[in-house]
């Protein structure tokens, strides 16, 4: 392909993504307006714009779409990218699609080691995905855990350092299937945030123990750690670890995702699951991640001063959203709910209207669960 054609196609893809975002923003603004649709409130500050199950049990090029965890806008493909959680005997993959309100899968990308061999579930458990300014992908895996850098060809090009105590026990203090779940790059490209789903053992002592992550919640231990990396061309993977942030979840919750909408500003998705009852999902905004104290030297976050734990503001309780006529294949407090594990945020300039929040659910490749995309609108602080 000639360089000119590459530029034209890249520009077209960026324009398509911008158009899709603008359309969603217009719908979001209409929903937030005093004369907008009634009965769409997701208290305390969000509204439900719409949902789509078009990706549920879909396929592309013979590959089943499902088990999607993590979500990010990808301007180079003109759409969005999600990573597959637990690929089984299949290679680890990224999935691409466009227009979350009417999604259509557009491609997949196999994730490979530096030697070109593909990762699979024996060595990789994809949970979070983000796109760097140069188009490369960051993907977190719960297995070790790890944060790896992949080129647009899918081959691993680097890796970010993760503190030793974050390793799964007995190597470290983390619980299997409850490690690095959330992953995001700030819109400026200056910072990367990697978020623990569950508590470290050292942080669980005063909280009553840790029962593990996954869909069953995060036990009674309320404290989680968020790793903050700053761009540094001389560091491994292009980012250096600068601090750890302390965060407190609501009782029984885990962190399913944390997405940056500015430097130091995050939307955190807390979630839980109770058999025969269903899922919960709550969104919170954090605005002080750039000013929060470094808690990396604190062995037990339960002993940290209250000021060392970042404050959070409620944005939306999805249990209290309207159902929007959504179907459900298993018991739910609200049929709109499922196992939401990915979140993309398109924030409007200050004073220019609400942000558009797009969530995606992980169906765990199970017949009783749904791959669902949900669009919300909310003003963010």
Legacy VTK file of the C-alpha trace (Angstrom):
# vtk DataFile Version 3.0
C-alpha trace
ASCII
DATASET POLYDATA
POINTS 381 float
0.000 0.000 0.000
1.397 3.419 -0.914
2.078 5.964 1.865
-0.573 8.304 0.406
-3.197 5.545 0.479
-2.289 4.734 4.096
-2.802 8.383 5.053
-6.141 8.545 3.245
-7.434 5.350 4.876
-6.217 6.422 8.327
-7.932 9.781 7.917
-11.138 8.091 6.797
-11.077 5.746 9.792
-10.501 8.638 12.194
-13.331 10.580 10.584
-15.667 7.586 10.917
-14.868 7.225 14.620
-15.312 10.971 15.174
-18.657 10.855 13.375
-19.814 7.912 15.498
-18.752 9.705 18.681
-20.461 12.903 17.567
-23.684 11.007 16.840
-23.595 9.329 20.265
-22.808 12.664 21.905
-25.774 14.280 20.182
-28.054 11.501 21.421
-26.528 11.830 24.881
-27.086 15.589 24.952
-30.692 15.128 23.846
-31.262 12.586 26.593
-29.781 14.925 29.188
-31.787 17.943 28.016
-34.834 19.039 30.055
-37.105 18.073 27.151
-35.319 14.792 26.446
-36.677 11.259 26.861
-38.214 10.566 30.254
-37.665 7.499 32.352
-34.048 6.993 31.252
-32.315 8.135 34.420
-29.487 6.021 35.822
-29.120 7.707 39.229
-27.519 9.763 40.403
-26.345 11.668 37.308
-26.403 9.438 34.197
-29.023 8.533 31.619
-29.341 5.411 29.483
-28.956 6.152 25.775
-29.387 2.611 24.445
-28.039 -0.924 24.221
-27.241 -3.525 21.576
-26.883 -7.306 21.687
-25.782 -7.539 18.051
-22.373 -8.987 19.007
-23.884 -11.723 21.164
-22.887 -15.169 19.843
-21.725 -13.552 16.596
-18.681 -14.680 14.632
-16.151 -13.241 12.220
-14.028 -15.270 9.819
-15.092 -18.426 11.655
-14.041 -17.068 15.065
-16.700 -16.843 17.790
-17.127 -13.393 19.307
-17.405 -13.641 23.076
-15.628 -13.463 26.393
-14.883 -9.788 25.756
-13.239 -7.897 28.604
-11.793 -4.405 28.333
-12.760 -1.813 25.740
-11.017 1.124 24.083
-11.528 3.458 21.162
-9.155 2.683 18.284
-8.912 5.541 15.815
-6.743 3.621 13.382
-9.472 1.071 12.763
-12.199 3.690 13.008
-13.943 1.899 15.847
-13.366 0.033 19.098
-11.176 -2.820 20.317
-11.852 -5.413 23.034
-9.693 -8.238 24.362
-10.941 -11.799 24.824
-10.902 -13.161 28.345
-9.972 -16.872 28.670
-9.441 -17.890 25.043
-9.217 -21.583 25.951
-7.281 -23.554 23.345
-7.739 -20.720 20.836
-5.052 -18.045 20.445
-5.414 -14.905 22.556
-7.107 -12.241 20.425
-8.279 -8.683 20.132
-11.663 -8.078 18.497
-12.566 -4.954 16.536
-16.000 -3.483 15.828
-17.648 -0.205 14.877
-20.590 1.835 16.171
-21.476 0.472 19.633
-25.144 1.305 19.105
-25.241 -0.925 15.999
-22.038 -2.959 16.337
-20.589 -5.062 13.557
-17.348 -7.060 14.062
-14.702 -5.882 11.622
-11.658 -8.010 12.449
-9.497 -9.875 14.930
-5.823 -9.761 15.840
-3.880 -12.685 17.323
-1.582 -11.688 20.200
1.878 -13.207 19.867
5.058 -13.514 21.884
8.222 -11.757 20.686
9.169 -14.980 18.861
5.881 -14.955 16.943
4.148 -17.864 18.701
0.591 -17.064 19.864
-0.430 -16.672 23.471
-3.307 -18.854 24.694
-5.178 -19.452 27.947
-2.309 -21.490 29.393
-0.117 -18.393 29.523
-2.462 -15.444 28.990
-5.734 -14.194 30.486
-6.604 -10.927 28.753
-8.580 -8.472 30.895
-7.773 -4.882 29.905
-6.872 -3.168 26.648
-5.792 0.361 25.749
-4.457 2.042 22.618
-1.299 4.155 22.794
-0.986 7.393 20.787
1.252 5.623 18.242
-1.438 2.975 17.657
0.194 0.134 19.572
-1.895 -1.853 22.062
-1.471 -2.272 25.797
-3.029 -5.477 27.141
-3.165 -6.660 30.745
-3.197 -10.347 31.670
-4.276 -11.739 35.045
-2.053 -14.797 34.768
1.136 -13.323 36.252
-0.128 -10.493 36.127
1.418 -8.459 33.297
0.963 -5.380 31.114
2.360 -5.989 27.628
2.818 -3.769 24.597
1.792 -5.217 21.215
2.377 -3.795 17.742
-0.384 -3.425 15.175
0.785 -6.798 13.823
-0.014 -8.437 17.181
3.583 -9.209 18.106
4.744 -8.301 21.612
7.034 -5.274 21.538
7.570 -4.587 25.226
6.286 -4.952 28.767
5.651 -2.601 31.675
7.082 -3.444 35.120
4.684 -4.786 37.764
5.726 -4.832 41.462
6.645 -8.259 42.802
3.956 -8.271 45.500
1.288 -8.029 42.774
2.179 -11.530 41.555
-0.292 -14.358 42.187
0.420 -16.284 45.417
2.640 -17.979 46.385
4.994 -15.819 44.299
3.262 -12.656 45.556
0.212 -11.448 47.483
-2.463 -11.451 44.760
-5.301 -13.944 44.365
-5.648 -15.865 41.091
-8.297 -14.332 38.804
-8.299 -11.086 40.831
-5.253 -9.176 39.608
-4.829 -6.515 36.903
-8.334 -6.095 35.494
-8.610 -2.429 34.518
-6.250 -0.778 32.020
-6.351 2.655 30.425
-4.238 5.351 28.778
-5.060 8.988 29.509
-6.288 10.942 26.450
-3.006 12.901 26.463
-1.029 9.658 26.253
1.051 10.749 29.242
-0.221 8.233 31.780
-1.218 4.561 32.003
-3.430 3.258 34.808
-3.528 -0.464 35.685
-6.087 -1.446 38.321
-6.290 -4.436 40.619
-9.610 -6.293 40.648
-9.101 -7.749 44.126
-7.090 -6.924 47.211
-3.532 -7.946 47.965
-3.243 -10.315 50.909
-1.473 -7.662 52.952
-4.353 -5.261 52.408
-7.002 -7.877 53.230
-6.015 -8.613 56.827
-8.036 -5.855 58.479
-10.870 -6.183 56.013
-12.016 -9.678 56.905
-10.292 -11.759 54.239
-10.320 -12.120 50.473
-12.507 -14.571 48.615
-11.189 -13.957 45.131
-12.332 -12.076 42.075
-14.036 -13.124 38.870
-17.797 -12.729 38.857
-18.213 -13.526 42.540
-17.041 -10.189 43.891
-13.978 -9.190 45.849
-14.624 -10.443 49.363
-14.821 -8.099 52.341
-11.415 -6.447 51.947
-12.266 -2.973 50.635
-8.906 -1.643 49.424
-7.507 -1.874 45.926
-4.329 -0.550 44.322
-4.014 1.316 41.040
-0.608 1.414 39.335
0.248 4.709 37.644
2.840 4.844 34.854
4.232 7.973 33.184
5.470 8.144 29.598
9.258 7.742 29.440
10.960 6.849 26.164
13.889 5.349 28.057
11.814 3.001 30.210
10.800 -0.590 29.353
7.669 -0.468 27.247
7.925 3.342 27.073
6.444 3.965 30.544
7.906 4.003 34.062
6.007 3.146 37.221
5.615 6.329 39.281
3.175 5.511 42.071
0.461 3.333 43.527
-2.934 4.819 44.379
-5.221 3.531 47.111
-8.917 3.060 46.286
-11.807 1.744 48.418
-14.623 -0.296 46.835
-18.147 -0.603 48.164
-18.719 -3.717 50.332
-18.675 -6.920 48.278
-17.545 -5.214 45.060
-14.591 -5.801 42.779
-13.084 -3.398 40.251
-14.067 -4.548 36.773
-12.559 -1.598 34.878
-11.071 1.865 35.347
-10.923 4.239 32.366
-9.108 7.574 32.165
-10.962 10.553 30.724
-8.199 13.041 31.588
-4.833 13.203 33.330
-5.628 12.036 36.860
-9.331 11.545 36.089
-10.872 8.077 36.014
-14.259 6.424 35.781
-14.153 3.257 37.910
-16.557 0.389 37.246
-17.299 -1.564 40.429
-19.218 -4.819 40.039
-20.417 -7.909 41.865
-22.336 -11.094 41.158
-24.634 -13.138 43.407
-25.918 -16.525 42.168
-29.697 -16.580 41.598
-29.801 -12.801 42.103
-27.617 -11.364 39.372
-25.028 -8.701 38.651
-24.555 -5.213 39.982
-22.517 -2.439 38.364
-21.772 1.011 39.733
-19.743 3.803 38.133
-17.659 6.268 40.149
-15.536 9.245 39.094
-12.082 9.874 40.570
-10.588 13.318 39.914
-7.435 13.328 42.030
-5.354 10.447 40.695
-2.642 12.910 39.637
-2.429 14.351 43.156
-3.016 11.227 45.241
-0.229 10.159 47.609
1.928 7.218 46.637
0.863 4.262 48.814
3.466 1.885 47.398
5.372 1.911 50.675
2.332 1.090 52.820
2.151 -2.630 53.571
-1.527 -2.627 54.619
-3.845 -0.001 53.145
-6.173 -0.438 56.131
-3.528 1.430 58.155
-3.218 4.305 55.665
-4.568 7.747 56.606
-8.007 8.378 55.106
-6.511 11.216 53.051
-4.270 8.691 51.271
-7.286 6.900 49.746
-8.668 8.699 46.691
-12.152 10.165 46.924
-14.827 8.951 44.510
-18.077 10.447 43.292
-21.068 8.326 42.220
-21.998 8.562 38.540
-24.440 5.719 37.867
-26.005 2.698 39.540
-26.951 0.373 36.688
-29.375 -1.600 38.833
-31.471 1.576 38.999
-31.318 2.247 35.249
-34.412 1.708 33.092
-34.612 -1.766 31.576
-34.847 -0.346 28.024
-36.714 -3.544 27.152
-33.537 -5.609 27.445
-33.842 -9.395 27.630
-32.007 -11.545 30.175
-31.178 -15.260 30.179
-30.519 -15.539 33.897
-31.877 -13.927 37.075
-31.089 -10.213 37.282
-32.249 -7.358 39.490
-32.465 -5.418 36.230
-32.480 -7.310 32.894
-30.235 -4.601 31.438
-27.454 -5.974 33.629
-24.889 -8.574 32.705
-21.202 -9.088 33.472
-19.939 -5.640 32.390
-16.130 -5.642 32.287
-15.157 -3.043 29.684
-15.648 0.729 29.604
-14.734 3.407 27.079
-15.278 7.092 27.881
-15.579 9.890 25.338
-15.500 13.055 27.420
-16.812 16.304 25.993
-14.829 19.520 26.586
-15.693 21.216 29.873
-19.049 22.924 29.576
-19.810 21.256 26.221
-22.206 18.571 27.369
-22.124 15.108 28.967
-19.558 12.396 28.395
-20.502 9.262 26.469
-19.787 6.047 28.384
-19.797 2.738 26.500
-19.804 -0.515 28.473
-19.336 -4.064 27.175
-20.207 -7.283 28.982
-18.178 -10.489 29.109
-20.483 -13.443 28.399
-17.782 -15.901 29.517
-18.625 -17.781 26.302
-21.661 -19.111 28.178
-25.117 -19.716 26.700
-26.841 -18.110 29.695
-24.956 -14.807 29.397
-25.027 -12.018 26.820
-22.378 -9.937 25.065
-24.036 -6.539 25.416
-22.997 -2.982 24.613
-24.608 -0.283 26.742
-24.325 3.453 26.098
-24.818 5.984 28.895
-24.463 9.749 29.076
-23.256 11.544 32.184
-21.616 14.827 33.182
-18.169 14.064 34.622
-16.377 16.274 37.151
LINES 1 382
381 0 1 2 3 4 5 6 7 8 9 10 11 12 13 14 15 16 17 18 19 20 21 22 23 24 25 26 27 28 29 30 31 32 33 34 35 36 37 38 39 40 41 42 43 44 45 46 47 48 49 50 51 52 53 54 55 56 57 58 59 60 61 62 63 64 65 66 67 68 69 70 71 72 73 74 75 76 77 78 79 80 81 82 83 84 85 86 87 88 89 90 91 92 93 94 95 96 97 98 99 100 101 102 103 104 105 106 107 108 109 110 111 112 113 114 115 116 117 118 119 120 121 122 123 124 125 126 127 128 129 130 131 132 133 134 135 136 137 138 139 140 141 142 143 144 145 146 147 148 149 150 151 152 153 154 155 156 157 158 159 160 161 162 163 164 165 166 167 168 169 170 171 172 173 174 175 176 177 178 179 180 181 182 183 184 185 186 187 188 189 190 191 192 193 194 195 196 197 198 199 200 201 202 203 204 205 206 207 208 209 210 211 212 213 214 215 216 217 218 219 220 221 222 223 224 225 226 227 228 229 230 231 232 233 234 235 236 237 238 239 240 241 242 243 244 245 246 247 248 249 250 251 252 253 254 255 256 257 258 259 260 261 262 263 264 265 266 267 268 269 270 271 272 273 274 275 276 277 278 279 280 281 282 283 284 285 286 287 288 289 290 291 292 293 294 295 296 297 298 299 300 301 302 303 304 305 306 307 308 309 310 311 312 313 314 315 316 317 318 319 320 321 322 323 324 325 326 327 328 329 330 331 332 333 334 335 336 337 338 339 340 341 342 343 344 345 346 347 348 349 350 351 352 353 354 355 356 357 358 359 360 361 362 363 364 365 366 367 368 369 370 371 372 373 374 375 376 377 378 379 380
